[in-house]
Amino acid sequence: MCGIVAAVAERNIVPLLIDGLRRLEYRGYDSAGIAFIDEANQLQRIRSAGKVQALADRIDSERPGHLGLAHTRWATHGGPTEHNAHPHTASERLALVHNGIIENEQAIRKQLIEHGATFTSETDTEAIVHLIDHLLAQGQSMLDCLVEVQQQLQGSYAIAVLDQQHPDTIWGLRKGSPLVVGVGVGEHFLASDAAALVPLTQQMMYLQEGDIVAIRRDQAALYDQQGKPIERTIQRSNLDPESSERGHYRHFMLKEIHEQPAVISATLDGCLNGTRILPSLPAELLSQVRAIHILACGTSYHAGLTAKYWIESLAGIPVSVEVASEFRNRRPAVPEHTLMLAISQSGETADTLAALELASELNYLATIGLCNVPESALTRACDHALMTRAGLEVGVASTKAFTTQLTVLLLFTAALAQAQDKPKSRIAEVLDALGQVAQQTREVLALEDQIEALAYRLADKQHALFLGRGAEYPIALEGALKLKEVSYIHAEGYAAGELKHGPLALVDESLPVVVTASSNELLKKLESNLREVQARGGQLIVFADRAVTLDSNDDMHVMHLPLNHSIASPIVQVVPLQLLAYHVGVIRGTDVDQPRNLAKSVTVE
Ligand code: F6R
């Protein structure tokens, strides 16, 4: 969703801001804008609907600036037009960018109009800049204004604002949406996402709820929500500056699919300390757990569903998995000694954060967040954090974040089983299976050409069905989600056993049915489901492990994967489905990295 980047430096900041916006493009947006103070101390504002390149094309490279802010907007209040694009201005001296949503915008707008403000957009953001303008006109300092703004605004927001009458400072404020300060040598930056800043500096200060910051060339001064000076520690970002580069890959999604063996290994390394599994989780906590509630959205929800199969079978603990958008709006019953596990790759998803907020009012034993972004709202809100090491995921369709989530969730299962005194041999089996996942994934990736050839079978279809059984049922759901996201083909994931209860009615010779088959105790049942599809003329594509004895025929294409069945198989089984979706999207000519209507981090309800 929206992105913020701001800079104060001796060098010309205009190209830095445009480059920062490009690094935020992955979040999804529909317009962009920049405001800066030029060398004649004039406030310049340039905005454009569409891509950052359209904005860059309008900028006069002969006009440098040393202080400025920029924004990518994902429309919520008002359409994706130039006049709604940020920055918004007031009194020809203030320019402001904003992420998040102001819930009481209408009331504030009405009051400010009564005081003489003129609004030129439909955005909620414009109310903030006019509110600051109104408070400044009463003689308040910018710091006092931002303290007051927090009292008046309802909703979630991160803002950056500059005042042409004080052309050495940019102010920032974080309340519900992330904001990070980049600390350089004689220059400072602000951004909604460290990814925008990593080529400029690796030294980051993550703002906390209510923090206000004033960045100048030589310092970043921080204040709490009452305006009292505070300090925040500087942390070194471990984001690879190249993670926001595509390298030789045609798309980020493809690059990220291919990064999976490396990031799965890195995640495993980060979660094991000698014989200790997930050392950051106290064993005494895990031994008390009697039930688990998993909350997440989208792909992260599918990771949670897979974990339910693992945890119940290995650790014997009942697990319920629910989409956070439902959980947050009901009154859930929480049995004693229930652990809440919230999964979010970004750590910013509004529904998951709201579910966590609700959890704080309920009787949970503890909350654990599984996340890919250090210092995110999710990791801060939970009692304990488990981290994946997927690195920055730029493609909107989640791939490496998912397989690294599964890796940690299987380790979490082993840690729980250990704390609950389950047989050591089962735990050793899990660790052994996980140890082979990276290599097996590498071998599946080597089959890409064959998977690309299969993609042509789906590319002209309107619908597709994905089937799986057991822990591969969530993998079928994920395969269907990937296909619909990046190819816009309508796809449904089903537990294969549900076929007869409805979806079989859809099956005819025009329907591709994609299946993952493992040589486990459910294989015979799955084979019956395949026969049901074949009997109705459906076109089967089956991704099978090496011990499955199915052969291709006229209406069934079987691709054998270099994979021995194990508890970790779902992690590898999803990889061909990711590649299939990617290639179908490419053949159909969609924007696979930024599918229409979607954003990377869904920071609004
Ligand atoms: C799908 C996808 C989304 C996210 C969902 C939750 O490819 O990426 O479904 O999984 O929006 O996002 P996080 O994990 O950041 O909470």
Residues whose N, C-alpha, C, O or C-beta is under 5 A from the ligand:
A	BS01	F6R	C297 G298 T299 S300 I343 S344 Q345 S346 G347 T349 V396 A397 S398 K600 V602
